Amino acid sequence: MDPLDKLHPKIRAWIVEHAREQKERIQENKRRRHDPWSWSKSLLDDLTERDLYRFRASSTLCHAFEKAGAKVKTADLHGKLTFTSEGRDIECAVKEKMSRPMKRPEGDAAKWTAYPQHHNSGLTSSGWLRAQITTWLPGEQPQWIEAPKKPFAALIPAIVASVIACVPRLIEWERQREEERRRYQEEERRRWEQRRLQEIDDGRWARFRSAATNWREKQLLDTFIAELEARLLSEGDQLLGDRTTAEWLGWAKERATDLDPLTEGITGLFRDILRP
């Protein structure tokens, strides 16, 4: 395990950050000590043996990944580590394995970490670390837990090997997902084109049926107008409103002609049907 004076830079930054925050809280509490209405965060405890052990374990893991050709992208104080291999980011977590004690710890026993707010108050450290790949992968999410005969240092080779090995699986999964996405988009495009063509065809069919209806109505009107013209000969022309009977028949013929879908022949009929 890495000694404290040789921690990975990203892990060493945790100690620097802790010291900075600890100092800021002390100064803030001093400023507000004489103001009964002010509120400030509680003082930050010193890093504990468990905190420093987790830091050393995380540092050793980071160095092991770099030796395996990966890069340490980010390292979060809460225990989240992000490694980059073959252009893919893999997130891992190195945290305390928590346990629920029969009796809630009190006093110094409860102060096993400087960051109790990072953990469930009803749980306490089991004294072992656990590591897990938290990036979603096809299949199971591997996890490793320390044991009396397997300290964290002994788990590191398996952790590194598993993470490095999962990268090709992740790349293959991404490739399959991309193929599925392209297929879905192509199917959607085909369905959209089919709907578009169907809508065009339905519109044309509706206009064709409308032309047939108009043609049938034109025939009916022509027959009716012919009957009226025959009666006009026997009844004679008369003034009705602002027009004579003959003029009204001319008006009816003109309106009936407007219904004729074959005025310009079959070509004209289908030209109208095919209009956008």
N, C-alpha and C positions, 0 to 999 in steps of 0.2 A: 504494500500500500504506500502511496506517496506520503512522504513526511510533510509537515505543515510548511516548511520553508521551501518546498519544491512543488507547490500546488500548481495546477494548470492555471494560466492567466485568467480564464473566465470564472474559475472557482475561487481563485484568490480575490477576485473582485467582490465576492460575497462577504468576505471578512472586512474588506475596506468599506463596503456599503453598511455593514453592521456597525462598525466603529463610527462612521459618519452619522448614522441615524441615532445611535446611542448618545453621542455628543450633542446633537441637536435637541433631543428630548430633555437632557439635563439643563441646557441653556433655556429652553422654553419654560420648563418648570420653575426655574429661578426667576424668570421675568414675571411670571404670573402668580408667584407665591403670595404676593401682597394684594392680589385682586380676588376677593371672594366670589365674584360673579364670573370669573374667567374659567375656561376649561382647557385642559391640555392632556395629551396622551400620557399614559403611565410610563415610568422609566423602563428602558429596555435592558433586560438582564444580560449578563455576559454569556457568550456562547458556551454551551455545555459540552461535556465529553461526547454525548450522543450527536450533537450538532457537528462537532469537529470530525467525528468518525464518518458521518455521512458526507461531509465535505471531502475528506480524504478518499473515500470510496468513489465519489463522483469524479474527482480529479484523476484517479487511477484509470477509471473507465474512459475518460476523455483521451488520455494519453494512449491507451490501448487502441482506441478507434483511429487515432491519427497514425499510429504505426501500421494499421491495416489499410491505410490509404484513404480513409474518410476524413471529413472536416467537421470540426465542432462549430456549428452555426450559432446556436444560442444556448445559454445555461441560465435557468431561472432558479432563484433562491428556494422556491417551493419544492424543487427537485426535478423539474421538467428539463430534459436535455434534448436538443435537436441536432442530429448528425446528418451530414450530406454525403451521399455516395452515388456516383454515376448520375449526378444531377437531380437526385431525388432526396427529399427531406424525410427523415424517419425520426419520430419523436419517441423518447423513452422517459420513464420516470424512475428515479431512485429515491425511495422514501422509507420511512419507518414502517415496519409491519406493526400495526396497532392491535391491541388486545383489550378486552373489557375485564377489569379486575373485579374480584368479589367485593372489595371495599374500595371506595373512591380514594385515590392517593391524597395525602395532605402534607403540608409543610414542604421540606426539601424533596420528598419523594415525588411531589407533583411538578417540581421545577426541573424536569429532565430536558427541557428545550428552552431556548430564549424566545421561541416563537409559538407559544401555546395557542395563539389565535389561528394558527394554520391547521389545527387539529380539533377533532371532536372532543369536547371537554369531558365526556364520559368515558373516553378511552385513554390508554397510556401506551408507551412504547413497550414492545415485547422484548426489546433488546436485540432485535434482528432487523436487518434491512431487507427490502424487497425491490426487485427491478422488474419493469414490465415495458414491453413495446406498446405504446398507446396509439400510434398511427394505425388506422384501420387497415387490416390486411385480409385478403381472402383466406378463410380458414380461421384457426384459433389465434388469439393474441398471447404470445409466449410470456411466461412469468417465471421469475427465479426468486427463491427465498433462502436466506441464510439458514444454516443449521449448525449445531455444535461441531460437526465434522466437516462443514462446508462454509468457511468464512467467505466474505464477499470477494476477496481476491481470487478465490478458487472458482467463483462463478463467472468471472470476467471473460475468460476465453470463450465460454459457451454463449454468453450474451453477445459478444462481438461477432462471433461466427454466425449466429442466428440472424442478427441485424443485416450483416453483409449479404447473407444468403437470401434474405427476403426481398432485397432490392430487385433482382431479376423477376421475381414473382409479381412484385408491384408494377414493374414496367410492362410485363405481359398482361396483367389485369387492366392496366390503363389502355394498352393497345386494343384489347378486346372491347373495353368500354367505348373507345373511340370508333371502332368498327360498328358496334351496335348503334352508336349515335348517328353515324353516317347512314346506316341502313334505315334507321327510323326517319331521318330527314328525307331520304330518297323516297321512302314509302309515303311519307306525308306529302311530298311534292307530287307523287303520282296520284294520290287520292285527291289532292287539291285540283290537279289538272283534269282528272275524271269528273269532279264536281263541276268545274268550269265548263267543260265540253258538254256535260249533261244539261247544265242550265241553258247553254246556247241552243242545244237541240230541242229542249223543252219549249224555249221561246219561239223557235221556228215552227214547231208543231202546233203551238197555240195560235200563231198567225195563220197557218194553213187551215186549221179548223175554223178560225174566224172568217177566212175567205170563203170557205164552203157554206158557212151560215149566211154570209152576205149574198152569196150567189143564189142560194135557195130563196132568200127573202126577195132578191131582185126578180126572180122568176114569178113569185107570188104577186109582187107589185105590178109587174108587166101585165099579168093576166087580169088583175083587178082594174088597171088603168084602161086596158083594151075594152073591158066590159063597160066602163064609164064612158068611153068615147062612143061606143055603140048607142048607149042611151042618150048621149048628147044629141045625136042626129034626130032622135024622136022627140026629145023634150025641148030642144032648142037652147041657144046660148042665153044666159041670164046674168045680170049683175049681182054679185054676191060680195058684199063688203067693198073693198077697193079694187076688185078684179072681177072679170067675167068668169063663167064656168070654164070656158076654153082656156083662159089664162091660168086658172087654178090647175087644170090638167097638165099644162105645160110646166108649171112649178113642180107638180108631183113627178113628172117624167125626169126632170132635171135632178131632183133629189134621189130618185131611184137609180139614175145613171151613176151617181156618186158611190153607190153600193157595189157596182159591178167590178169584181176582182179581175175580170178578163178584158178590161178596156184596152190594155196594151198587150193582150195575148198571154200565152203561157210564160214567155220570157219575162214580161212585165210582172206577172204574178209571182214568179220565183225570185225575181230581183227584189221585190218588196219583202218576201219572206226571209231572204238572206241579209236584209239590212242589219247593221250592228244594233 
